Amino acid sequence: MKNKFETQENGSLLGATIQQVRKAKMITQEELGKRVGLPKSSISKIEKGLTHISFEDASLLMDAMGEKISIQVMGMKEPDEKRVERVRFVTIGVMWYAHSKKMAFADAYRYLLIYKGIQFLEENYAYEQTLPRETLLSDLDKVCNRNREKFQKAIWKRGISNLRI
């Protein structure tokens, strides 16, 4: 596994990142080398991607500069149970909103979708689910009102003042 990770491309990426941080902190290659016990030439080769470097070694170099390095895995899906939980919460939020505004569920959903209330619920799920119903509804009103005002201002600037949604 280690050999697959240490490709030239990854070495160049890690090296370039180390170089960028080193320069931003105004540390010379020689100084960084002294901090980790490597000669200046080794630091130069690492930064140019000429020497393969493991993630662990890159982490040590970053630590020597007072920084941390991490890997973010993109494309990983949320576990099914969490996704179902989030969808259930958003659905309940829409039902509460529809009931409080005396609207049909479909109308409330459409309104929240247009004015980013659905997006707000999805993005702030972890926090919003801990709040009482009234607070959640108040938050939704604030988000939708702010986005509706932005939308209306944009339409007004374009000269389409009589458009209604």
N, C-alpha and C positions, 0 to 999 in steps of 0.2 A: 504494500500500500504506500509506503514512504516513497519509493521510487516513482510511482505514478504521480504523486503530488509534486515532486520536485522536477517538473518539466522546465524547460527553458523559459516558457511563457510565464509560469508561476514564479520562477526565480527572478525574472525581470520585474514582475509586478511587486513582489516583496522588496526587491532591491530599490526600485524607484520610490516606493513608499518610505523606506528607511532614509533614503537620500533626501526626500522632501521634508521629512520631520527634522532630520539633522540640520539642514539648511535653515529651516524656520526657527530652530532653537539656537542658531549661530554656533554650532559645534563643529569643529574641524574633524576630518576623517581620522587624523592622528589622535585627537582627544577621545573620540569614540572608541577607537582601537585600544587605547590605554585602559578605558573603563571596563572593557570586556576581555582584555588580554590577547588582542590580535594586532598584527602590524597594519599600518596605514594601507598598504597594498592590498591586503585581504578585504578591507572595508571598501576600497575602490572597486575591486572585482565583484563584490556582492552587489553594490549599488548599480553597476553596469549590467548585472545579470550574467556575468561570465563564470561565476561560481554558483553552483546550486546551493540553495539554503533551505533548511527545513523550517517549518512553521515555528517549532520550538526555538531554533536559533534566532529567527527573526524576532520572536517574543523577547528573548534575552537582550537583543540589541535595543529594542524599543524600551524595555524596562530600564536599561542603562541611560536612556534619555528622559526618563520620567513619564513615559507613555505606555499605553496598553494596546495590544493588537488583538483583534478577534476576527472570527470568520462568521459571516452571515450567510446562511443557506437560503437561497431564494427558491421560490416555487414549491415550498413545502406547504401542504394543505393543513388546515386546521382539522383536528380530529373530528370525526362525524358527530360524536356526542356534543362537543362544544358548538359546532355549527348548528345543530338542531336546537340547542339551548338558546343561541343567539337569535335564530329565526323565530322561535317561540316568544322570546322577549319583545322583538320588534312587532310581531303580530299583536301581542297583548297591548303594547304601547299604542298601536294604531286603533285598536278597539276602544281603549280608554279615551283617546283623542276624539274619535267619532262620537262616542257617547257624550262627552263633555260639550261638544259643539252641536249635538243633535243632527249629525250627518250620517249618511249611509257609509258603511265601511269602505266601499269602493271609492267614494268621493273623498273621504279622509285620506285614504292611501294615496290617491292621485295628488291631492294637495300637498301632503307631506313629501311625496316624491319630488314634485316640482320645486318646492322651496327648501329642499335638502334636510327635511326632518328625518326621513328614513336614513339617510347617510349619517346624520348626527347620532341617531340611536345605535346604528351599527358600529360607528367609530368609538362611541363612548359607553358601550354596553357594560363594561366592567364596573364603571362608576354609577351610571344611571340606574342600574338594576338594584342598587342599594338604597335608592331614594324613595320617599313616599310618593304616591300617585300624584298628588297636587304639585309637588316640586317638579316631577318629570313633565307634567303637562305644561307647567310654567316655562320650563326650559325649551320645550318644543315650540311654544308660542313665540318665545324670544328669537329662536333660530329662524323660524318661518317668517316672522315679521321683518327681521333684518334682511333676509334674502329676498323677500317680496319687494321691499323698498329698493334694494339694489337693482332688481329686475325692472321695476317700474322706472327708475332713473335711467337705466340703459335704454329702455323703449322710448322714453321722453326725449332723450338726446338724439335718437334716430328719427324723431318726428312722427312716431306712431302712437299718439296719445290716446286714441280711442280703443286700443286693443285690450281685451279683458280675458282673463283666464278663470 
